[in-house]
Amino acid sequence: MRRALALALLPCAALAQSADWVPKSVAELQLLDKVTARISTLRAPVGQGTQVGTLTIRVTACNARPPDEVPDASAFLEVSDSRRASGFQEVFRGWMFANAPGVSMLEHPVYDLRVIDCK
């Protein structure tokens, strides 16, 4: 199942890096804590780790559409959870898209995460 999903996302990843997308330096993310029902907005700089609760979110790329096209954003995220065993801390690695959050999602018992924009 994961392999099929990864193969399906390859064209999306290629689109996210095409000439139509503009690289940005900060990802704007929305985090939902499912336990407290608290929603927060994070600004995560590309290349730096951002700590939120037990999660560490590292944005390795963040791209946005030019102003003259339909607005969209995509970010390549690496998310790890400090509560997991030391050998299995990574809980998500891949592209997330603002206009298609269901295509590639973080599957976590406490947190939901989505890309809002790249600035």
Backbone bond lengths (Angstrom), bond angles and torsions (degrees), N, CA, C in turn:
res aa  C-N    CA-C-N  psi(-1)  N-CA   C-N-CA  omega(-1)  CA-C   N-CA-C  phi
1 M - - - 1.449 - - 1.528 110.82 -
2 R 1.347 116.47 -47.62 1.465 119.39 -179.57 1.526 111.34 -64.94
3 R 1.335 116.23 -37.28 1.462 119.52 179.59 1.525 110.21 -64.86
4 A 1.326 116.44 -42.16 1.460 120.26 178.66 1.528 110.44 -62.84
5 L 1.322 116.43 -40.94 1.464 120.43 178.38 1.521 110.31 -65.25
6 A 1.334 116.69 -42.10 1.462 119.98 179.15 1.518 111.11 -62.33
7 L 1.326 116.55 -41.21 1.461 119.61 178.12 1.526 111.27 -66.11
8 A 1.316 116.47 -35.97 1.461 120.29 178.60 1.531 111.23 -68.40
9 L 1.342 117.11 -29.28 1.462 120.90 -178.04 1.522 113.23 -83.57
10 L 1.326 118.61 -13.88 1.458 120.47 -179.59 1.524 112.66 -54.87
11 P 1.327 119.41 -47.14 1.472 117.89 177.32 1.527 112.21 -62.10
12 C 1.330 117.51 -34.42 1.471 121.06 178.59 1.522 110.52 -65.37
13 A 1.340 116.74 -42.08 1.454 120.71 179.03 1.526 110.49 -64.41
14 A 1.320 116.80 -39.31 1.468 120.47 177.83 1.525 110.46 -64.24
15 L 1.330 117.08 -40.03 1.464 120.62 177.69 1.515 111.15 -63.67
16 A 1.336 116.40 -38.66 1.458 120.52 -177.58 1.523 111.79 -65.26
17 Q 1.328 117.48 -21.27 1.453 120.37 -179.29 1.523 112.49 -107.29
18 S 1.310 118.18 3.94 1.459 120.11 -177.25 1.522 110.98 -71.81
19 A 1.323 115.86 173.41 1.456 121.66 -176.74 1.529 112.40 -66.11
20 D 1.323 117.82 -18.70 1.460 120.92 -179.56 1.529 112.56 -74.11
21 W 1.295 117.58 -13.50 1.464 122.21 -177.72 1.522 109.04 -103.01
22 V 1.336 115.75 145.50 1.458 121.74 -178.28 1.532 108.70 -110.65
23 P 1.349 118.08 122.90 1.466 120.02 178.32 1.529 110.82 -65.18
24 K 1.327 115.57 139.10 1.463 122.35 179.33 1.522 109.04 -125.39
25 S 1.321 117.14 169.04 1.468 120.56 -174.01 1.526 114.63 -105.13
26 V 1.330 118.20 -12.24 1.467 120.46 -178.12 1.526 109.69 -136.96
27 A 1.323 115.81 132.56 1.467 121.63 175.45 1.520 108.78 -98.00
28 E 1.312 115.59 133.14 1.457 120.89 174.04 1.530 106.47 -99.97
29 L 1.328 116.16 118.64 1.458 122.48 -174.32 1.517 110.34 -120.31
30 Q 1.320 115.89 151.87 1.462 121.76 175.23 1.520 107.65 -114.53
31 L 1.327 116.08 129.01 1.457 122.48 -178.49 1.520 108.99 -119.13
32 L 1.322 116.12 129.69 1.464 122.07 175.38 1.516 108.05 -110.87
33 D 1.323 116.53 122.95 1.462 122.12 171.31 1.523 105.88 -89.55
34 K 1.334 117.03 109.74 1.465 121.58 -174.91 1.524 112.60 -69.25
35 V 1.327 118.44 -21.79 1.462 121.72 -179.22 1.523 110.57 -76.40
36 T 1.335 116.69 -45.88 1.465 120.83 -177.11 1.525 112.94 -97.53
37 A 1.330 117.43 -8.96 1.471 124.17 -176.31 1.529 111.30 62.26
38 R 1.319 116.37 26.95 1.464 121.35 179.20 1.524 109.39 -92.64
39 I 1.332 115.72 130.70 1.458 122.46 176.93 1.522 107.68 -106.69
40 S 1.326 116.29 131.94 1.461 119.78 177.45 1.523 109.69 -133.28
41 T 1.320 114.80 151.62 1.454 121.75 177.52 1.514 108.05 -106.95
42 L 1.344 115.99 130.16 1.460 121.63 -178.53 1.513 110.02 -115.34
43 R 1.297 115.99 148.07 1.457 121.89 170.58 1.520 105.92 -114.07
44 A 1.339 115.85 111.10 1.467 121.69 -175.89 1.527 109.43 -111.69
45 P 1.336 118.16 113.91 1.470 120.52 178.17 1.531 110.81 -66.98
46 V 1.319 115.92 142.95 1.460 121.58 177.82 1.530 108.66 -64.36
47 G 1.336 115.66 132.99 1.461 121.37 177.08 1.507 115.56 89.10
48 Q 1.331 117.84 -4.54 1.462 121.15 -179.71 1.519 109.94 -119.44
49 G 1.315 116.78 149.18 1.457 121.45 175.99 1.519 110.76 -83.46
50 T 1.313 116.31 138.68 1.461 122.35 176.92 1.513 107.58 -119.32
51 Q 1.332 117.51 123.59 1.459 123.24 -177.43 1.527 109.82 -94.65
52 V 1.335 116.21 126.99 1.462 122.36 176.39 1.521 106.89 -138.40
53 G 1.322 117.29 112.74 1.461 119.78 -176.97 1.516 109.28 58.36
54 T 1.327 117.14 -127.46 1.462 121.23 179.16 1.523 112.27 -90.73
55 L 1.328 117.17 -1.74 1.466 121.15 -177.96 1.522 111.94 -94.14
56 T 1.324 115.10 144.54 1.456 122.54 167.59 1.518 106.10 -118.49
57 I 1.332 116.03 120.87 1.460 122.27 -176.75 1.519 107.90 -110.22
58 R 1.329 115.83 123.52 1.460 121.08 177.58 1.525 107.93 -119.62
59 V 1.319 115.28 119.38 1.464 121.58 178.12 1.527 106.81 -94.31
60 T 1.321 117.64 119.62 1.464 120.32 -179.95 1.530 111.94 -97.64
61 A 1.329 117.17 -20.09 1.465 121.32 176.03 1.519 108.33 -155.85
62 C 1.324 115.90 145.27 1.455 121.04 176.69 1.525 107.24 -144.77
63 N 1.328 116.10 122.49 1.459 121.81 -175.43 1.520 109.88 -127.89
64 A 1.325 115.57 146.15 1.469 121.37 177.81 1.523 108.87 -130.98
65 R 1.314 115.22 158.14 1.462 120.93 176.32 1.526 109.12 -75.29
66 P 1.328 117.74 150.74 1.467 120.29 174.88 1.531 110.40 -62.29
67 P 1.325 117.96 157.50 1.468 121.36 -176.73 1.526 114.57 -60.44
68 D 1.321 117.99 -24.68 1.461 120.41 -177.70 1.536 112.96 -87.63
69 E 1.333 117.93 5.53 1.462 121.83 178.59 1.529 110.06 -117.94
70 V 1.329 115.51 173.91 1.464 121.07 178.28 1.531 108.69 -60.01
71 P 1.339 118.54 127.84 1.464 120.48 -177.51 1.528 111.84 -62.26
72 D 1.319 115.72 135.18 1.456 122.92 174.79 1.516 107.67 -164.58
73 A 1.315 115.90 160.21 1.457 121.81 177.63 1.520 108.13 -145.26
74 S 1.327 115.38 150.37 1.457 120.75 176.29 1.522 107.96 -140.84
75 A 1.322 115.80 144.11 1.457 120.70 179.97 1.523 109.27 -139.95
76 F 1.331 115.40 140.71 1.456 120.80 173.56 1.517 106.18 -95.18
77 L 1.331 116.29 118.44 1.461 122.12 -174.38 1.517 111.07 -117.19
78 E 1.322 115.35 145.33 1.460 123.29 169.44 1.519 105.75 -122.46
79 V 1.326 116.85 116.31 1.459 121.86 -175.54 1.521 108.36 -118.73
80 S 1.328 115.97 129.02 1.461 120.73 175.88 1.522 109.43 -125.14
81 D 1.328 114.93 156.22 1.465 122.01 -177.20 1.519 108.54 -122.15
82 S 1.325 117.15 121.21 1.471 121.67 -177.12 1.524 112.87 -69.83
83 R 1.330 119.03 -15.16 1.464 121.40 179.74 1.527 112.58 -83.05
84 R 1.303 117.71 -9.35 1.462 120.96 179.15 1.522 109.93 -83.52
85 A 1.331 115.77 162.36 1.462 121.19 177.14 1.529 109.37 -58.43
86 S 1.315 116.88 148.78 1.459 121.58 -172.51 1.526 113.72 -55.40
87 G 1.321 118.90 -32.56 1.452 120.78 -179.70 1.513 114.26 -81.80
88 F 1.338 118.82 -10.57 1.468 122.27 -173.63 1.520 111.34 -130.92
89 Q 1.313 118.55 42.96 1.458 121.00 -175.49 1.526 113.34 -78.21
90 E 1.319 118.63 -27.50 1.464 119.97 -178.31 1.525 110.20 -71.83
91 V 1.347 116.63 125.16 1.460 121.37 -179.01 1.530 112.33 -111.02
92 F 1.330 117.00 -14.98 1.462 120.41 176.76 1.516 109.12 -158.41
93 R 1.329 114.65 141.75 1.460 120.99 173.22 1.524 107.15 -152.73
94 G 1.327 116.40 116.71 1.454 119.60 179.44 1.515 112.33 160.75
95 W 1.342 114.44 -174.41 1.456 122.59 179.98 1.523 109.95 -84.91
96 M 1.319 116.13 138.64 1.468 123.02 169.47 1.524 106.95 -121.88
97 F 1.336 115.14 143.88 1.460 121.67 -177.10 1.525 110.18 -120.61
98 A 1.326 116.52 133.78 1.462 121.27 -178.69 1.528 111.51 -62.13
99 N 1.330 117.69 -44.12 1.464 120.99 -176.36 1.519 113.86 -82.99
100 A 1.324 118.10 -6.53 1.464 121.53 179.33 1.533 109.61 -140.80
101 P 1.339 117.67 66.32 1.467 119.40 -175.71 1.523 113.89 -64.83
102 G 1.325 118.09 -23.42 1.456 120.57 -178.84 1.521 114.03 -79.48
103 V 1.329 118.20 -10.47 1.458 121.21 -178.40 1.525 111.07 -69.09
104 S 1.313 117.18 -41.97 1.458 122.36 -177.97 1.520 107.48 -143.83
105 M 1.337 116.20 111.91 1.461 120.24 -172.24 1.522 111.91 -125.73
106 L 1.319 115.42 154.14 1.453 122.32 169.85 1.521 107.41 -77.92
107 E 1.328 116.65 124.01 1.466 121.44 176.22 1.522 107.54 -102.80
108 H 1.326 116.20 101.66 1.461 121.82 -175.25 1.522 108.56 -141.06
109 P 1.338 118.70 141.95 1.468 120.27 -177.88 1.530 114.47 -69.46
110 V 1.334 118.13 -22.56 1.467 120.78 -175.62 1.524 112.62 -109.68
111 Y 1.327 118.08 -35.80 1.463 121.19 -171.11 1.524 113.00 -119.19
112 D 1.333 115.38 145.37 1.457 124.01 165.08 1.520 105.75 -115.30
113 L 1.327 116.02 142.91 1.452 121.30 -176.88 1.524 108.39 -137.53
114 R 1.339 116.36 138.62 1.458 119.73 176.02 1.524 110.01 -147.99
115 V 1.320 115.28 155.00 1.463 122.40 178.19 1.526 108.22 -86.07
116 I 1.309 116.52 132.71 1.466 121.55 176.49 1.526 109.95 -101.45
117 D 1.350 116.41 -48.05 1.456 120.47 -175.19 1.521 109.75 -163.36
118 C 1.305 115.97 167.08 1.463 123.67 172.35 1.508 107.32 -123.61
119 K 1.312 116.88 131.43 1.467 121.48 -176.30 1.512 110.75 -128.77
